[in-house]
Structure formats: structure tokens, C-alpha cells
Amino acid sequence: MRNSWLRKDEAKKSIHELTSSEKEVIKLLSLGHSAKEIAEILSLSVLTVNTHLHNIYQKIGVRSATQAVRYYIFAEYGLIDLEADYPFLKYV
């Protein structure tokens, strides 16, 4: 069975499948804001922001905020070598 690594177009697809709220949260996270700051900026509870973050992690297949931000930057700007940085991310 042949495994293919996640490509930039697949990363973009994953990012674009996020809800508009999730996209706002990951964008603010990538700008260095904490969950508490994001909650204040978006007028949400910290619990809601953390729920969005959990959903983002699940959808793009990462385990931390750092990984999510790196993934987001790669998908949006192509600045990260996803194959080298995330060899565990595979798509079907």
C-alpha cells in the first residue's frame, strides 16, 4: 500500500474547511495572541476559544498551538516544508 505525504494543496484544503470562527481564531493565534486575548478580541469566552482550538487541531491533525500555527502559515503562505516538519501527517 502506498502512502502519500500531505501536500501544500491538501494543507490548504484542510485550512479552508475550517469554519469562519475557527479561521479567525487560528489567524489571531498565529499573530501571537493567547486564548484569553483571542476571547477578548472576538468577544467570546475562553472556553469557546479553547473549543475552537480543539476543533482546529482535530481537523488539521496537529496536537498543539505551535503545530497549528506552523501548519496555518504553511497552508496560507507556503513558508514551511510540511513534509520535513510533519512527516506523521498523511492523507488518504
The first five atom37 places (N, CA, C, CB, O) and aatype in JSON, in Angstrom:
{
  "aatype": [12, 1, 2, 15, 17, 10, 1, 11, 3, 6, 0, 11, 11, 15, 9, 8, 6, 10, 16, 15, 15, 6, 11, 6, 19, 9, 11, 10, 10, 15, 10, 7, 8, 15, 0, 11, 6, 9, 0, 6, 9, 10, 15, 10, 15, 19, 10, 16, 19, 2, 16, 8, 10, 8, 2, 9, 18, 5, 11, 9, 7, 19, 1, 15, 0, 16, 5, 0, 19, 1, 18, 18, 9, 13, 0, 6, 18, 7, 10, 9, 3, 10, 6, 0, 3, 18, 14, 13, 10, 11, 18, 19],
  "atom_mask": [
    [1, 1, 1, 1, 1],
    [1, 1, 1, 1, 1],
    [1, 1, 1, 1, 1],
    [1, 1, 1, 1, 1],
    [1, 1, 1, 1, 1],
    [1, 1, 1, 1, 1],
    [1, 1, 1, 1, 1],
    [1, 1, 1, 1, 1],
    [1, 1, 1, 1, 1],
    [1, 1, 1, 1, 1],
    [1, 1, 1, 1, 1],
    [1, 1, 1, 1, 1],
    [1, 1, 1, 1, 1],
    [1, 1, 1, 1, 1],
    [1, 1, 1, 1, 1],
    [1, 1, 1, 1, 1],
    [1, 1, 1, 1, 1],
    [1, 1, 1, 1, 1],
    [1, 1, 1, 1, 1],
    [1, 1, 1, 1, 1],
    [1, 1, 1, 1, 1],
    [1, 1, 1, 1, 1],
    [1, 1, 1, 1, 1],
    [1, 1, 1, 1, 1],
    [1, 1, 1, 1, 1],
    [1, 1, 1, 1, 1],
    [1, 1, 1, 1, 1],
    [1, 1, 1, 1, 1],
    [1, 1, 1, 1, 1],
    [1, 1, 1, 1, 1],
    [1, 1, 1, 1, 1],
    [1, 1, 1, 0, 1],
    [1, 1, 1, 1, 1],
    [1, 1, 1, 1, 1],
    [1, 1, 1, 1, 1],
    [1, 1, 1, 1, 1],
    [1, 1, 1, 1, 1],
    [1, 1, 1, 1, 1],
    [1, 1, 1, 1, 1],
    [1, 1, 1, 1, 1],
    [1, 1, 1, 1, 1],
    [1, 1, 1, 1, 1],
    [1, 1, 1, 1, 1],
    [1, 1, 1, 1, 1],
    [1, 1, 1, 1, 1],
    [1, 1, 1, 1, 1],
    [1, 1, 1, 1, 1],
    [1, 1, 1, 1, 1],
    [1, 1, 1, 1, 1],
    [1, 1, 1, 1, 1],
    [1, 1, 1, 1, 1],
    [1, 1, 1, 1, 1],
    [1, 1, 1, 1, 1],
    [1, 1, 1, 1, 1],
    [1, 1, 1, 1, 1],
    [1, 1, 1, 1, 1],
    [1, 1, 1, 1, 1],
    [1, 1, 1, 1, 1],
    [1, 1, 1, 1, 1],
    [1, 1, 1, 1, 1],
    [1, 1, 1, 0, 1],
    [1, 1, 1, 1, 1],
    [1, 1, 1, 1, 1],
    [1, 1, 1, 1, 1],
    [1, 1, 1, 1, 1],
    [1, 1, 1, 1, 1],
    [1, 1, 1, 1, 1],
    [1, 1, 1, 1, 1],
    [1, 1, 1, 1, 1],
    [1, 1, 1, 1, 1],
    [1, 1, 1, 1, 1],
    [1, 1, 1, 1, 1],
    [1, 1, 1, 1, 1],
    [1, 1, 1, 1, 1],
    [1, 1, 1, 1, 1],
    [1, 1, 1, 1, 1],
    [1, 1, 1, 1, 1],
    [1, 1, 1, 0, 1],
    [1, 1, 1, 1, 1],
    [1, 1, 1, 1, 1],
    [1, 1, 1, 1, 1],
    [1, 1, 1, 1, 1],
    [1, 1, 1, 1, 1],
    [1, 1, 1, 1, 1],
    [1, 1, 1, 1, 1],
    [1, 1, 1, 1, 1],
    [1, 1, 1, 1, 1],
    [1, 1, 1, 1, 1],
    [1, 1, 1, 1, 1],
    [1, 1, 1, 1, 1],
    [1, 1, 1, 1, 1],
    [1, 1, 1, 1, 1]
  ],
  "atom_positions": [
    [[0.83, -1.18, 0.0], [0.0, 0.0, 0.0], [0.88, 1.25, 0.0], [-0.95, -0.01, 1.21], [1.84, 1.34, 0.77]],
    [[0.56, 2.2, -0.86], [1.36, 3.4, -1.0], [0.81, 4.52, -0.13], [1.41, 3.84, -2.45], [-0.38, 4.84, -0.2]],
    [[1.66, 5.13, 0.68], [1.27, 6.29, 1.49], [1.81, 7.54, 0.84], [1.8, 6.16, 2.96], [2.96, 7.58, 0.41]],
    [[0.99, 8.57, 0.75], [1.4, 9.85, 0.2], [1.43, 10.87, 1.32], [0.45, 10.31, -0.94], [0.56, 10.89, 2.2]],
    [[2.44, 11.72, 1.29], [2.54, 12.76, 2.3], [1.57, 13.88, 1.96], [3.98, 13.31, 2.4], [1.25, 14.1, 0.79]],
    [[1.12, 14.56, 2.96], [0.23, 15.7, 2.8], [0.95, 16.78, 2.01], [-0.26, 16.24, 4.17], [2.05, 17.19, 2.38]],
    [[0.35, 17.24, 0.94], [0.96, 18.27, 0.09], [0.36, 19.63, 0.43], [0.75, 17.93, -1.4], [-0.63, 19.73, 1.15]],
    [[0.99, 20.69, -0.12], [0.52, 22.04, 0.16], [-0.95, 22.2, -0.22], [1.36, 23.06, -0.6], [-1.71, 22.83, 0.52]],
    [[-1.37, 21.64, -1.36], [-2.77, 21.78, -1.76], [-3.69, 21.09, -0.77], [-2.99, 21.21, -3.16], [-4.81, 21.55, -0.55]],
    [[-3.25, 19.99, -0.17], [-4.06, 19.31, 0.84], [-4.1, 20.13, 2.13], [-3.5, 17.9, 1.11], [-5.13, 20.19, 2.79]],
    [[-2.98, 20.76, 2.48], [-2.95, 21.61, 3.67], [-3.91, 22.78, 3.48], [-1.52, 22.13, 3.96], [-4.67, 23.12, 4.39]],
    [[-3.88, 23.39, 2.3], [-4.8, 24.5, 2.03], [-6.24, 24.03, 2.12], [-4.54, 25.09, 0.64], [-7.1, 24.73, 2.67]],
    [[-6.51, 22.84, 1.6], [-7.86, 22.29, 1.65], [-8.31, 22.14, 3.1], [-7.93, 20.94, 0.92], [-9.44, 22.51, 3.44]],
    [[-7.44, 21.61, 3.95], [-7.78, 21.44, 5.36], [-8.06, 22.78, 6.03], [-6.65, 20.71, 6.09], [-9.04, 22.91, 6.76]],
    [[-7.22, 23.77, 5.78], [-7.41, 25.09, 6.38], [-8.71, 25.71, 5.88], [-6.22, 26.01, 6.05], [-9.44, 26.32, 6.65]],
    [[-9.0, 25.56, 4.6], [-10.2, 26.16, 4.04], [-11.47, 25.44, 4.47], [-10.1, 26.19, 2.54], [-12.57, 25.96, 4.26]],
    [[-11.35, 24.27, 5.05], [-12.52, 23.56, 5.57], [-12.88, 24.0, 6.99], [-12.27, 22.06, 5.55], [-13.91, 23.58, 7.53]],
    [[-12.04, 24.85, 7.59], [-12.36, 25.36, 8.92], [-13.53, 26.34, 8.82], [-11.12, 26.06, 9.56], [-13.73, 26.97, 7.78]],
    [[-14.29, 26.44, 9.89], [-15.37, 27.42, 9.93], [-14.78, 28.82, 9.96], [-16.3, 27.18, 11.16], [-13.59, 28.98, 10.23]],
    [[-15.59, 29.83, 9.7], [-15.09, 31.2, 9.72], [-14.58, 31.57, 11.12], [-16.19, 32.19, 9.28], [-13.58, 32.28, 11.25]],
    [[-15.26, 31.09, 12.16], [-14.8, 31.36, 13.54], [-13.46, 30.69, 13.81], [-15.84, 30.87, 14.56], [-12.59, 31.29, 14.43]],
    [[-13.31, 29.46, 13.35], [-12.04, 28.75, 13.54], [-10.91, 29.44, 12.8], [-12.16, 27.29, 13.07], [-9.79, 29.51, 13.3]],
    [[-11.19, 29.95, 11.61], [-10.18, 30.69, 10.84], [-9.76, 31.96, 11.57], [-10.71, 31.03, 9.43], [-8.58, 32.3, 11.6]],
    [[-10.72, 32.66, 12.15], [-10.38, 33.86, 12.93], [-9.49, 33.51, 14.1], [-11.65, 34.57, 13.42], [-8.51, 34.2, 14.38]],
    [[-9.84, 32.43, 14.79], [-9.06, 32.01, 15.97], [-7.65, 31.63, 15.57], [-9.75, 30.83, 16.67], [-6.7, 32.06, 16.22]],
    [[-7.47, 30.84, 14.52], [-6.11, 30.41, 14.16], [-5.3, 31.58, 13.61], [-6.17, 29.27, 13.11], [-4.09, 31.63, 13.8]],
    [[-5.96, 32.53, 12.95], [-5.24, 33.71, 12.47], [-4.73, 34.53, 13.65], [-6.16, 34.58, 11.57], [-3.58, 34.95, 13.66]],
    [[-5.58, 34.75, 14.64], [-5.16, 35.5, 15.83], [-4.09, 34.75, 16.61], [-6.36, 35.79, 16.74], [-3.16, 35.35, 17.14]],
    [[-4.22, 33.43, 16.68], [-3.21, 32.61, 17.34], [-1.86, 32.77, 16.62], [-3.64, 31.11, 17.36], [-0.82, 32.88, 17.27]],
    [[-1.9, 32.79, 15.29], [-0.66, 32.94, 14.52], [-0.02, 34.31, 14.69], [-0.93, 32.69, 13.05], [1.17, 34.48, 14.43]],
    [[-0.82, 35.28, 15.14], [-0.29, 36.62, 15.41], [0.25, 36.74, 16.84], [-1.37, 37.66, 15.18], [0.7, 37.81, 17.25]],
    [[0.21, 35.63, 17.57], [0.82, 35.59, 18.9], [-0.12, 35.82, 20.06], [0.0, 0.0, 0.0], [0.33, 35.95, 21.2]],
    [[-1.41, 35.87, 19.79], [-2.38, 36.1, 20.88], [-2.65, 34.82, 21.66], [-3.69, 36.65, 20.31], [-2.67, 33.73, 21.09]],
    [[-2.86, 34.96, 22.95], [-3.23, 33.83, 23.81], [-4.72, 33.56, 23.65], [-2.87, 34.12, 25.3], [-5.45, 34.36, 23.06]],
    [[-5.17, 32.45, 24.19], [-6.6, 32.12, 24.14], [-7.41, 33.2, 24.85], [-6.86, 30.73, 24.8], [-8.48, 33.58, 24.39]],
    [[-6.89, 33.7, 25.96], [-7.6, 34.75, 26.69], [-7.71, 36.03, 25.86], [-6.88, 35.05, 28.02], [-8.77, 36.66, 25.81]],
    [[-6.63, 36.4, 25.2], [-6.64, 37.59, 24.35], [-7.58, 37.42, 23.16], [-5.22, 37.9, 23.85], [-8.31, 38.34, 22.79]],
    [[-7.56, 36.23, 22.57], [-8.45, 35.94, 21.44], [-9.9, 36.07, 21.89], [-8.18, 34.53, 20.86], [-10.74, 36.63, 21.18]],
    [[-10.19, 35.53, 23.06], [-11.55, 35.62, 23.6], [-11.98, 37.08, 23.75], [-11.64, 34.9, 24.97], [-13.1, 37.43, 23.4]],
    [[-11.09, 37.91, 24.25], [-11.41, 39.33, 24.42], [-11.61, 40.02, 23.07], [-10.29, 40.03, 25.21], [-12.55, 40.79, 22.9]],
    [[-10.73, 39.75, 22.13], [-10.82, 40.37, 20.8], [-12.11, 39.99, 20.09], [-9.61, 39.96, 19.93], [-12.76, 40.84, 19.48]],
    [[-12.49, 38.72, 20.18], [-13.67, 38.22, 19.46], [-14.94, 38.25, 20.31], [-13.42, 36.81, 18.98], [-16.0, 37.84, 19.85]],
    [[-14.83, 38.74, 21.51], [-15.98, 38.78, 22.44], [-16.58, 37.39, 22.66], [-17.07, 39.74, 21.91], [-17.79, 37.18, 22.56]],
    [[-15.69, 36.46, 22.94], [-16.08, 35.07, 23.22], [-15.57, 34.7, 24.61], [-15.5, 34.09, 22.13], [-14.75, 35.41, 25.19]],
    [[-16.06, 33.59, 25.12], [-15.49, 33.07, 26.36], [-14.2, 32.32, 26.03], [-16.5, 32.14, 27.11], [-14.01, 31.86, 24.9]],
    [[-13.34, 32.2, 27.02], [-12.11, 31.43, 26.83], [-12.46, 29.97, 26.51], [-11.21, 31.51, 28.09], [-11.77, 29.33, 25.72]],
    [[-13.51, 29.46, 27.12], [-13.95, 28.09, 26.84], [-14.32, 27.93, 25.36], [-15.16, 27.73, 27.73], [-13.97, 26.91, 24.76]],
    [[-15.0, 28.89, 24.79], [-15.36, 28.82, 23.37], [-14.11, 28.85, 22.49], [-16.3, 29.98, 22.99], [-14.02, 28.09, 21.52]],
    [[-13.17, 29.7, 22.82], [-11.91, 29.76, 22.06], [-11.19, 28.43, 22.16], [-11.0, 30.91, 22.58], [-10.7, 27.91, 21.15]],
    [[-11.12, 27.86, 23.36], [-10.46, 26.56, 23.52], [-11.19, 25.45, 22.75], [-10.38, 26.19, 25.0], [-10.55, 24.53, 22.25]],
    [[-12.5, 25.54, 22.66], [-13.27, 24.57, 21.86], [-12.91, 24.73, 20.39], [-14.79, 24.77, 22.07], [-12.7, 23.73, 19.69]],
    [[-12.84, 25.96, 19.92], [-12.43, 26.2, 18.53], [-11.03, 25.63, 18.28], [-12.47, 27.71, 18.2], [-10.78, 24.98, 17.27]],
    [[-10.12, 25.88, 19.22], [-8.76, 25.37, 19.07], [-8.74, 23.84, 19.01], [-7.87, 25.86, 20.21], [-8.05, 23.26, 18.17]],
    [[-9.49, 23.21, 19.88], [-9.58, 21.75, 19.86], [-10.09, 21.26, 18.5], [-10.51, 21.25, 21.0], [-9.55, 20.31, 17.93]],
    [[-11.13, 21.9, 17.99], [-11.68, 21.51, 16.69], [-10.68, 21.72, 15.56], [-12.95, 22.3, 16.41], [-10.58, 20.9, 14.65]],
    [[-9.94, 22.82, 15.63], [-8.91, 23.09, 14.62], [-7.86, 21.99, 14.65], [-8.24, 24.47, 14.87], [-7.5, 21.45, 13.6]],
    [[-7.37, 21.66, 15.84], [-6.35, 20.62, 15.97], [-6.84, 19.3, 15.37], [-5.96, 20.42, 17.45], [-6.1, 18.62, 14.65]],
    [[-8.08, 18.96, 15.65], [-8.66, 17.71, 15.14], [-8.76, 17.75, 13.61], [-10.04, 17.46, 15.75], [-8.42, 16.77, 12.95]],
    [[-9.21, 18.85, 13.07], [-9.42, 18.95, 11.62], [-8.13, 18.93, 10.83], [-10.18, 20.21, 11.29], [-8.07, 18.33, 9.75]],
    [[-7.08, 19.57, 11.36], [-5.83, 19.61, 10.59], [-4.81, 18.58, 11.07], [-5.22, 20.99, 10.66], [-3.72, 18.47, 10.5]],
    [[-5.16, 17.84, 12.11], [-4.32, 16.73, 12.55], [-3.07, 17.11, 13.28], [0.0, 0.0, 0.0], [-2.01, 16.51, 13.07]],
    [[-3.15, 18.12, 14.15], [-1.99, 18.51, 14.96], [-2.35, 18.38, 16.43], [-1.54, 19.96, 14.63], [-3.5, 18.14, 16.79]],
    [[-1.33, 18.54, 17.3], [-1.55, 18.33, 18.73], [-1.29, 19.54, 19.6], [-0.69, 17.22, 19.19], [-1.48, 19.48, 20.82]],
    [[-0.85, 20.65, 19.0], [-0.52, 21.82, 19.82], [-0.76, 23.11, 19.05], [0.93, 21.76, 20.3], [-0.93, 23.11, 17.83]],
    [[-0.76, 24.2, 19.8], [-0.92, 25.52, 19.18], [0.25, 25.82, 18.25], [-1.03, 26.61, 20.25], [0.06, 26.38, 17.17]],
    [[1.44, 25.45, 18.66], [2.62, 25.69, 17.83], [2.5, 24.97, 16.5], [3.89, 25.25, 18.56], [2.77, 25.55, 15.45]],
    [[2.11, 23.7, 16.55], [1.94, 22.95, 15.31], [0.83, 23.55, 14.45], [1.62, 21.48, 15.62], [0.97, 23.62, 13.23]],
    [[-0.25, 23.97, 15.07], [-1.37, 24.56, 14.32], [-0.93, 25.84, 13.62], [-2.55, 24.85, 15.26], [-1.29, 26.06, 12.46]],
    [[-0.17, 26.68, 14.31], [0.3, 27.93, 13.71], [1.24, 27.64, 12.55], [0.99, 28.81, 14.76], [1.13, 28.26, 11.49]],
    [[2.16, 26.73, 12.73], [3.09, 26.38, 11.65], [2.33, 25.83, 10.45], [4.14, 25.35, 12.13], [2.64, 26.16, 9.31]],
    [[1.35, 25.01, 10.71], [0.53, 24.43, 9.66], [-0.24, 25.53, 8.93], [-0.45, 23.39, 10.24], [-0.3, 25.54, 7.7]],
    [[-0.83, 26.46, 9.68], [-1.58, 27.58, 9.11], [-0.68, 28.43, 8.22], [-2.2, 28.44, 10.23], [-1.07, 28.78, 7.1]],
    [[0.51, 28.76, 8.71], [1.44, 29.57, 7.92], [1.82, 28.85, 6.64], [2.7, 29.91, 8.75], [1.88, 29.46, 5.57]],
    [[2.08, 27.57, 6.73], [2.4, 26.8, 5.53], [1.25, 26.84, 4.54], [2.74, 25.35, 5.9], [1.45, 27.11, 3.35]],
    [[0.07, 26.57, 5.02], [-1.09, 26.5, 4.13], [-1.39, 27.84, 3.48], [-2.31, 26.01, 4.9], [-1.74, 27.9, 2.3]],
    [[-1.25, 28.9, 4.23], [-1.58, 30.23, 3.7], [-0.46, 30.83, 2.87], [-1.91, 31.16, 4.84], [-0.73, 31.51, 1.87]],
    [[0.78, 30.6, 3.26], [1.89, 31.3, 2.63], [2.96, 30.39, 2.02], [2.53, 32.19, 3.62], [3.86, 30.88, 1.33]],
    [[2.87, 29.1, 2.26], [3.84, 28.17, 1.69], [5.25, 28.35, 2.24], [0.0, 0.0, 0.0], [6.22, 28.1, 1.54]],
    [[5.36, 28.78, 3.5], [6.67, 29.1, 4.07], [7.31, 27.96, 4.84], [6.55, 30.27, 4.96], [8.46, 28.07, 5.28]],
    [[6.59, 26.87, 5.02], [7.11, 25.76, 5.81], [7.11, 24.5, 4.96], [6.26, 25.55, 7.11], [6.16, 24.24, 4.21]],
    [[8.17, 23.72, 5.06], [8.24, 22.45, 4.36], [7.47, 21.42, 5.17], [9.72, 22.0, 4.13], [8.02, 20.81, 6.08]],
    [[6.2, 21.24, 4.83], [5.33, 20.38, 5.61], [5.83, 18.94, 5.65], [3.91, 20.42, 5.05], [5.71, 18.27, 6.67]],
    [[6.37, 18.46, 4.54], [6.85, 17.08, 4.51], [8.0, 16.87, 5.49], [7.29, 16.7, 3.1], [8.07, 15.83, 6.14]],
    [[8.89, 17.85, 5.6], [10.02, 17.72, 6.51], [9.6, 17.94, 7.96], [11.12, 18.71, 6.13], [10.07, 17.24, 8.86]],
    [[8.72, 18.91, 8.18], [8.33, 19.27, 9.53], [7.26, 18.36, 10.12], [7.86, 20.68, 9.55], [7.2, 18.19, 11.34]],
    [[6.42, 17.78, 9.28], [5.29, 16.98, 9.75], [5.21, 15.65, 9.01], [3.99, 17.75, 9.59], [4.21, 15.39, 8.33]],
    [[6.22, 14.81, 9.12], [6.19, 13.55, 8.36], [5.07, 12.61, 8.82], [7.53, 12.83, 8.5], [4.72, 11.67, 8.1]],
    [[4.5, 12.85, 10.0], [3.43, 12.0, 10.52], [2.08, 12.36, 9.93], [3.36, 12.09, 12.02], [1.12, 11.59, 10.09]],
    [[1.96, 13.52, 9.25], [0.69, 13.92, 8.67], [0.55, 13.27, 7.31], [0.58, 15.47, 8.56], [1.36, 13.5, 6.41]],
    [[-0.47, 12.47, 7.16], [-0.72, 11.78, 5.9], [-2.18, 12.0, 5.52], [-0.39, 10.25, 6.01], [-3.02, 12.26, 6.38]],
    [[-2.45, 11.9, 4.27], [-3.83, 12.0, 3.82], [-4.18, 10.74, 3.05], [-4.05, 13.26, 2.95], [-3.31, 10.02, 2.57]],
    [[-5.45, 10.5, 2.95], [-5.91, 9.31, 2.22], [-6.4, 9.73, 0.87], [-7.02, 8.56, 3.0], [-6.84, 8.89, 0.08]]
  ]
}
